[in-house]
Amino acid sequence: MANEALQASAVEPDTRDQVVGNSARHNQTIARVVLVLLILFTLFPFYWALRTALSTQRDLLANPASLLPVGFTLDNFRAALGLISTSDAVASGGSGRTFAFWKYLFNTALVSTVVAAGQVFFSAMAAYALARLNFPLRNAVFIMFLAALMVPGVVLLIPNFVLIYDLGWINTYQGIVAPTVLMSPFAVFFLRQFFLGINRDLEEAAKLDGAGYFEIFSRIILPLSSGPMLTLGIIVFITQWNDYFWPFLVGRDEDVRVLTVALSVFRSQTPQGSPDWPGLMAGTLLAAIPIIVIFLFLGRRIATSLQFTGVK
């Protein structure tokens, strides 16, 4: 009896471990299935846009519920890129509307780059002052920045529009970039949190060598902050790339029109009848390619920097 009891006690831990292991594997399987379903749910709109862009307008209207492209064609992408004539686009079932993709791409890239570069640089200066310099009401100023984070952007649309109109900057590049090129409360807060974690001994040593605040900022703070500043630049660039309402208000002229506004105009100017959905989806996918590439190559850096800065 004693031997049987010893054998049972020796087997019991192994059985318990086996049950725990089976339960853990079962939970992992469920988690993976849920993750796959979420990924499919997230990617389905992109697939549907691609399926629409690869279809002809006539076939799409005749069979709108098909999960596969109907009347497979690449002419919608060629038309968006300006690689086929208007008559050929109409013959393939498109609307025949012109879409100056390369001009709109240049305008969007120019506006997004200027806003990202300007906002990162000037926000870094403000963040350095709030993190390192001692001046009256510094904490009150920082609280004002935090409060500004809670103000909806739509509240500032009318004052900004009136200002841009009075300056005569309607339908100009400077009118599009003016409200956001100098700084944003989020950018200042983001960089200030990182600057607080930089070792002060480096600055003290630079001061002993006779360096001023601007020299410390440009030669010590900026090089040490290249990672968070790059992350912030990417976030601002993507935000500006996707912005629609403000460019629509002040930049509707074709010479300064960005991709988001151009796609809206393309849809609204489609001749009578159903909009040219294949052409619109082709232009939308082409406009999304730069952002997708940025996320594919720099998505992990963005997530890491946001997490690191938030812990500070």
N, C-alpha and C positions, 0 to 999 in steps of 0.2 A: 504494500500500500504506500509505503514511504517513497519507494522508487517511482511509482506511478504519479504521486503528487509532485515529485521533483521534475519528472518529464513534462507534466502538464504546465507547471510554472515556467519551464524553459520554453515551451511552445507558445505560451500566451503572449509574450512580448513580440515574437515574430509575427503572430497573427495580427496583433494590434498595428504593427508597423506596416504590414501588407494592406490592411484596411485603410490606414491613413494615406499610404501611397496611392492606392486606387482612387480614393476621394480627391486627392490633389490632382491626379491626371484627369479625372472627370471634370473638375472645375476648370482646368486649363483648356480642355477641349471645348467646353461651353464658352469660355472667354474668347477663344480663337474664332469660334463660329459667329459670335456676336460682333467681333471686330471685323470679320470679313463682310458681314451684312452691312455694317456701318460704312465700310469703305465702298461697297457697291452702291449703297444709297447716296453717298457723297459724289461718286464719279458718274452716276447715271445722267445727271443734267448735261455733263460734258459730252457723254456719248450721244445723247439725244440731239444736241447741237451739231455734232459731227455727222450723225446720220441724216439730219435735215440738210446740212451743207452739201452732202454728197448726192442729194436727190435733185431731180428736176421739178420745177414748179407744177407742171401738169400732172405728173405721176404722184406727186406728194398730195395734191388736192384730191386725186382719185382714190388714194389709199393712205389716209393720214395715220392709221393705227398700226402700220407695219413697223416692226422693231428693226428691220434692216433697211438700208437705203433703197429707194424705189427709183428706177431709171438712173442707175449709177452714172455720175459724171463729175469731172473736176473743173468744169467750166465756171462754176460759181467762184472758186478760188482764183482762177485765171482772170475772171472779170474784176474781182476785187483788187487784184494786183495790177490791173491794166494790161494784161497780156493778150487779150482778145478784143476785137472791135465790138462796137455797140450792136451792129447787125448780127454778128455771130452770137452775142449774148442773148438777144431776143429770139434768135432761131433755136437756141438750146432751151428756151422756156423761161429765161430771166426777164427782168423788167426793162433792161436796157439803160437803167440809170447809171451815170458815171459815179465812180467812187475813187477819189484821188488818195489812195491808201498811203502812198509814200509821203505825200505832203502832210497828211494828217499825222502820220507816224513821226515825222520830223518835229512837227509842232508839239506833239505830246511829249516826246523825249526831251526837247529843249525846255519846255515849261517845267517838267518833273525834275530835271537835273538842276536847273537854276533854283527852284524852291528847296530841293533837298540840300544842296551845297550851302545856300544862304542860311537856311534855318538851322542846320547843324552848327555852322561856325558861330553865328550870333547867339544861339542858345547856349553854346559852350561858354562863351564869354559871360553871359548872365549867370549860368550855373556856377562858374568858378567864383564869381563875386559873392554869390549866396553861400557857397560852401567854405570859402577860405578868407574872405575879407571881412573885417569888423567895421561896420558903419552904423549910424543911427537907424533904428527901425528896420534892421535887416530881417528879423523874424517876422515882423508885420508884413513886409514885402513878400516874403515867402508864403505866408498864409494867404495873401491875395492871389498868388499864383495857384495855390491849391484850390482856392475858391473858384478861380477861373476855369478849372477843370470840370466843374459842375455846371457851367453855363452852356446851354445848347448852342451849337454853331449857327443855327438858323436865326437866333436872336440878333446876330451881328450882320446879317445879310443886307438889310435896308440901310443902316449907317454906312457900311462899306460901299454899297452901290452908289449912294449919294455922293460920297467922297470921290470915288473913281469917276463919276459923271462930271463933277465940278472940276476935276483935274484934266478932263478931256481925254481920259485913257480908255474909253469904251472901244472895243474891237482892237486892242493892242496887247502885246505880250506883257507889258508892265502892268496893265490893268488886271490881267489874269493872275499874276504872281504876287502882286502887292500885298494882299491881306495875310499871306502865310510865309513870305520869304524871310522875314526878319526873325521870327521866333514863334513858338507855341508853348503854352503852359506845360503840356506833357513832355516836350523835349527838354525844357529847363529842369523839370523835376527828375526826369530820367537820368540826365547827366550829373545833376547835383548829387544824387544818391551814389554814383560811382566815385565822384571826386572826393566825397567824404572818406572813402576807404583808402585813398592814396597816402603813403607815408609822408608825414610832415617833415621828417628829417631831411628829405631831399630839398625841400623848399628852404629850410633853414640854412643848409649848406650853400645853396645858391645865393641867398641874401648875404651871407658872410663874404662871398666873392664879389659882391656889388651888383648883383642882378636885381632888376626892378620887377614889378608885378607882371608887366606884359612879356618880359623876357622869360620869366618863370613859366608863364602860361604857354608861350609858344614853344619853348625848348624842353620843358619837363612834362607839363600836364598833358598837352596834346599828343606827344608821342606815346605816353603811357596809356592814353585813352583811345587808341586807334580802334580797338575792337568794339567797344560800346558806340563810338561815333559812327563806325561803319554800319553797325546794326541800326542805329537811329536813322542814318541816311537811307538805308534800304526801306525802312518802314515809311518814312516820309515820301520817298520816291513812289512806292506802291500806292500809298494813299492819294497822292496827287495824280498818278496815272489813272486811277479809277474815279477821280472826282468828276462829277457831271454838272451839278446845279450851278455852281459859280461860273465855270467857263461858259455855260449856256447863257447866263445872264449878261456877261460882259464880252464874250468872245465868239459871237455867232458868225462873224465875217469869215469867208472861206480862207482868207490868207492866214488867219490865226486860229482856225478851228481845230480842236483836238479830236481824238478818235471817238470818245464817248459822245460828244455833241454831233460828230459827223454821222455816227450810226443812227442817232435819233432823227437827224434830218433825212437820212437815206430812207428810213422807214416812213416818215411822214410825207415824203415827196413821191412815193410809189404811185404810179397811175391808178385810176379807179379799179376797184376790185380788191382781191385779197393782196396783202403786202407780199413782197418778194422775200418770203421767209428763207429759202435756201441762200440767196445772196446776203441777207442780213446775218445769218448764222455763220457764213463763211467769213465775213468781215469781223464778226465778234470773235471767232476763234483766232484769226490772225492777230487781232489786237491783244488777245490774252497770252499769246506765245511768250513775249518777253517776261511777263510776270511769272508764268509757269516755270520758265528757265531759272529765274532768280530763286524761286522757292526750292527747286530741285537741287541747286548747288549751294545755296546759302541758308536754307531753312533751319538746319541744325544750329548754325551759328546764331541765328536770330533767337531761337528758343533758349539757347544757353545763356546768351547775354541778358535776355529779359529775366530769366530766373536768377542769375547772379546779381544783377542790379537790384532786383526786388528784395533780396535777402539782406542787402547792405543796410 
